[in-house]
Amino acid sequence: MFSGFFISVSIGNILNMIYAVMLDATVILVLHFLTLFFMFFGIVFVFIVNMIILESTLVFSVKRQNRYILFYGILLFVGMLILVILGKIFGKVIHENTKMDPFLGVKISDGVPQWGPIFFIYLVLIITGFTIIPIIYTNFKIYFRFERKALKRKWACYLIGSLGVIAIMYSLMINNLLNNLVHDEEYRSIIRSIISIAGISIILWVSLMYYGIGTKLKK
């Protein structure tokens, strides 16, 4: 179950690298959409792992696990898809009639994805409500249940790593929103550079998570 997180996020990162060198706006939009889905879908596996540790599979059964993963995946994928489609339809109509450019979903400008405020709010609400808050809550609950210092230290690494991954996820979402709201290209370049540098730290946070839960405790 824990490997599902790494697999999903890895697919998202590979797709991100592919569309970074693309020029066609439609191809970029499709790959950006899939990148978002896999990167934000993967985090649900972290919550499932926490629940298995907290309650065991006797209480949080495989059926409940799969049901939660499926529900979250559908909500994430279908919700994003509807907003992107509506944004394409109504954004064009509004622009033609008012010369303004408000949009619901995602648009590609000069090869850079830009999010509409509604798309940003939807993603933040879904991800925060179904994964982030539950992950943080269960992380601390498990930490305080451990009595051995060695287990607490390992879980602290996992906790810090997961918080780092969460921080990067939010920074990426904010960056895509600012690509739309900030029109000064110099400031946009500075923001993208800061986000890119912060994104490199994902290696550290994921490594901490793996050390905390994926390695055996020494005797």
C-alpha positions as CSV (number, residue, x, y, z in Angstrom):
1,M,0.0,0.0,0.0
2,F,2.8,2.4,0.9
3,S,4.5,1.7,-2.5
4,G,1.3,3.1,-4.2
5,F,2.3,6.5,-3.0
6,F,5.7,6.3,-4.6
7,I,4.4,4.8,-7.8
8,S,1.7,7.4,-8.3
9,V,3.9,10.4,-7.5
10,S,6.7,9.0,-9.8
11,I,4.3,8.7,-12.7
12,G,3.2,12.3,-12.1
13,N,6.8,13.5,-12.1
14,I,7.6,11.6,-15.3
15,L,4.6,13.2,-17.0
16,N,5.6,16.6,-15.7
17,M,9.1,16.2,-17.3
18,I,7.5,15.1,-20.6
19,Y,5.2,18.1,-21.0
20,A,7.9,20.5,-19.9
21,V,9.5,20.2,-23.3
22,M,6.2,20.1,-25.3
23,L,5.0,23.1,-27.4
24,D,1.4,22.1,-28.3
25,A,-1.0,23.7,-25.9
26,T,-3.5,20.8,-26.0
27,V,-0.9,18.2,-25.4
28,I,0.5,20.2,-22.5
29,L,-3.0,20.6,-21.0
30,V,-3.7,16.9,-21.2
31,L,-0.3,15.9,-19.7
32,H,-0.6,18.6,-17.0
33,F,-4.0,17.2,-16.1
34,L,-2.7,13.7,-15.7
35,T,0.3,15.0,-13.8
36,L,-2.0,16.6,-11.3
37,F,-4.1,13.6,-10.9
38,F,-1.3,11.1,-10.2
39,M,0.6,13.5,-7.9
40,F,-2.4,14.4,-5.8
41,F,-3.9,10.9,-6.0
42,G,-0.8,9.3,-4.5
43,I,-1.1,11.1,-1.2
44,V,-4.3,9.0,-0.4
45,F,-2.1,5.9,0.1
46,V,-0.3,7.7,2.9
47,F,-3.5,8.1,4.8
48,I,-4.5,4.5,4.1
49,V,-1.1,3.3,5.5
50,N,-1.7,5.4,8.6
51,M,-5.1,3.9,9.1
52,I,-3.8,0.4,8.8
53,I,-1.2,1.1,11.5
54,L,-3.7,2.8,13.7
55,E,-6.6,0.4,13.4
56,S,-5.2,-2.7,11.6
57,T,-6.9,-4.4,8.7
58,L,-9.4,-6.0,11.0
59,V,-11.1,-2.7,11.6
60,F,-10.0,-0.8,8.5
61,S,-10.6,-3.7,6.1
62,V,-9.3,-4.0,2.6
63,K,-12.9,-3.3,1.3
64,R,-13.0,0.0,3.2
65,Q,-9.5,0.9,2.0
66,N,-10.4,0.3,-1.7
67,R,-13.7,2.1,-1.3
68,Y,-12.0,5.2,0.1
69,I,-9.3,5.1,-2.6
70,L,-11.8,4.7,-5.3
71,F,-14.1,7.4,-4.0
72,Y,-11.3,9.9,-3.6
73,G,-9.9,9.1,-7.1
74,I,-13.2,9.6,-8.8
75,L,-13.9,12.8,-6.9
76,L,-10.5,14.1,-7.8
77,F,-10.5,13.1,-11.5
78,V,-14.1,13.9,-12.4
79,G,-14.1,17.2,-10.5
80,M,-10.9,18.4,-12.2
81,L,-12.2,17.2,-15.6
82,I,-15.5,19.0,-15.3
83,L,-13.9,22.2,-14.3
84,V,-11.4,22.1,-17.2
85,I,-14.2,21.4,-19.7
86,L,-16.4,24.1,-18.3
87,G,-13.5,26.5,-18.2
88,K,-12.9,25.9,-21.9
89,I,-16.5,26.4,-22.8
90,F,-17.6,29.3,-20.6
91,G,-14.2,31.0,-20.4
92,K,-14.3,31.5,-24.2
93,V,-17.9,32.8,-24.2
94,I,-17.3,35.2,-21.3
95,H,-14.1,36.5,-23.0
96,E,-15.9,37.1,-26.3
97,N,-18.7,39.1,-24.7
98,T,-16.8,41.0,-21.9
99,K,-13.2,40.9,-23.1
100,M,-12.4,39.7,-19.6
101,D,-10.7,36.3,-19.1
102,P,-12.1,34.7,-15.9
103,F,-11.9,30.9,-16.1
104,L,-12.9,27.9,-14.1
105,G,-10.2,25.4,-15.0
106,V,-6.8,25.4,-16.5
107,K,-5.4,27.2,-19.5
108,I,-1.9,27.1,-21.1
109,S,-0.2,30.4,-21.8
110,D,3.3,30.4,-23.4
111,G,3.6,26.8,-22.4
112,V,2.9,27.5,-18.7
113,P,-0.2,26.1,-17.0
114,Q,-2.4,28.7,-15.3
115,W,-5.2,27.8,-12.9
116,G,-8.4,29.6,-12.4
117,P,-9.4,30.5,-8.8
118,I,-12.3,28.0,-8.8
119,F,-10.1,25.1,-9.9
120,F,-7.5,26.0,-7.2
121,I,-10.2,26.2,-4.5
122,Y,-11.7,22.9,-5.5
123,L,-8.4,21.1,-5.4
124,V,-7.4,22.6,-2.1
125,L,-10.7,21.6,-0.5
126,I,-10.7,18.0,-1.8
127,I,-7.1,17.3,-1.1
128,T,-7.2,19.0,2.3
129,G,-10.4,17.5,3.5
130,F,-9.8,13.9,2.3
131,T,-6.1,13.4,2.7
132,I,-4.1,16.3,4.3
133,I,-6.1,16.8,7.5
134,P,-6.6,13.0,8.1
135,I,-2.9,12.4,7.5
136,I,-1.7,15.0,9.9
137,Y,-4.2,13.9,12.5
138,T,-3.3,10.2,12.3
139,N,0.4,11.0,12.1
140,F,0.3,12.7,15.5
141,K,-2.1,10.1,17.0
142,I,0.2,7.2,16.0
143,Y,3.3,9.1,17.3
144,F,1.8,9.6,20.8
145,R,0.7,6.0,20.9
146,F,4.3,4.7,20.6
147,E,6.1,4.2,23.9
148,R,9.6,3.1,22.7
149,K,11.9,6.0,21.9
150,A,13.3,4.2,18.9
151,L,9.9,3.9,17.4
152,K,9.1,7.6,18.2
153,R,12.3,8.7,16.4
154,K,11.5,6.7,13.3
155,W,7.9,7.9,13.2
156,A,9.1,11.5,13.7
157,C,11.1,11.1,10.5
158,Y,8.1,9.8,8.7
159,L,6.0,12.7,10.1
160,I,8.5,15.4,9.1
161,G,8.8,13.9,5.7
162,S,5.1,13.8,5.1
163,L,4.7,17.4,6.2
164,G,7.5,18.4,3.8
165,V,5.7,16.6,0.9
166,I,2.4,18.3,1.9
167,A,4.2,21.7,1.9
168,I,5.5,21.2,-1.6
169,M,2.1,20.1,-2.9
170,Y,0.5,23.4,-1.6
171,S,3.4,25.4,-3.0
172,L,2.8,23.9,-6.4
173,M,-0.9,24.7,-6.3
174,I,-0.2,28.3,-5.2
175,N,2.4,28.6,-8.0
176,N,-0.1,27.6,-10.7
177,L,-2.6,30.0,-9.3
178,L,-0.1,32.9,-9.2
179,N,0.8,32.1,-12.9
180,N,-2.7,33.5,-13.6
181,L,-2.9,36.3,-11.0
182,V,0.6,37.7,-11.4
183,H,1.1,39.4,-14.8
184,D,4.6,40.7,-14.3
185,E,6.9,38.2,-16.1
186,E,9.9,39.0,-13.9
187,Y,8.0,38.3,-10.7
188,R,6.5,35.1,-12.2
189,S,10.0,33.9,-13.1
190,I,11.2,34.6,-9.6
191,I,8.3,32.7,-8.1
192,R,8.8,29.7,-10.4
193,S,12.5,29.6,-9.6
194,I,11.8,29.5,-5.8
195,I,9.2,26.8,-6.3
196,S,11.5,24.8,-8.5
197,I,14.3,25.0,-5.9
198,A,11.8,24.0,-3.2
199,G,10.6,21.1,-5.3
200,I,14.1,19.5,-5.4
201,S,13.7,19.0,-1.6
202,I,11.1,16.3,-2.4
203,I,13.9,13.8,-2.5
204,L,14.7,14.6,1.2
205,W,11.1,14.4,2.4
206,V,10.4,11.2,0.6
207,S,13.6,9.7,1.9
208,L,12.6,10.6,5.4
209,M,9.2,8.9,4.9
210,Y,10.8,5.8,3.6
211,Y,13.3,5.7,6.5
212,G,10.5,6.1,9.0
213,I,8.3,3.3,7.8
214,G,10.0,1.4,5.0
215,T,13.2,0.3,6.9
216,K,13.4,-2.2,9.7
217,L,14.2,-1.1,13.3
218,K,17.7,-2.3,14.3
219,K,17.8,-4.6,17.3
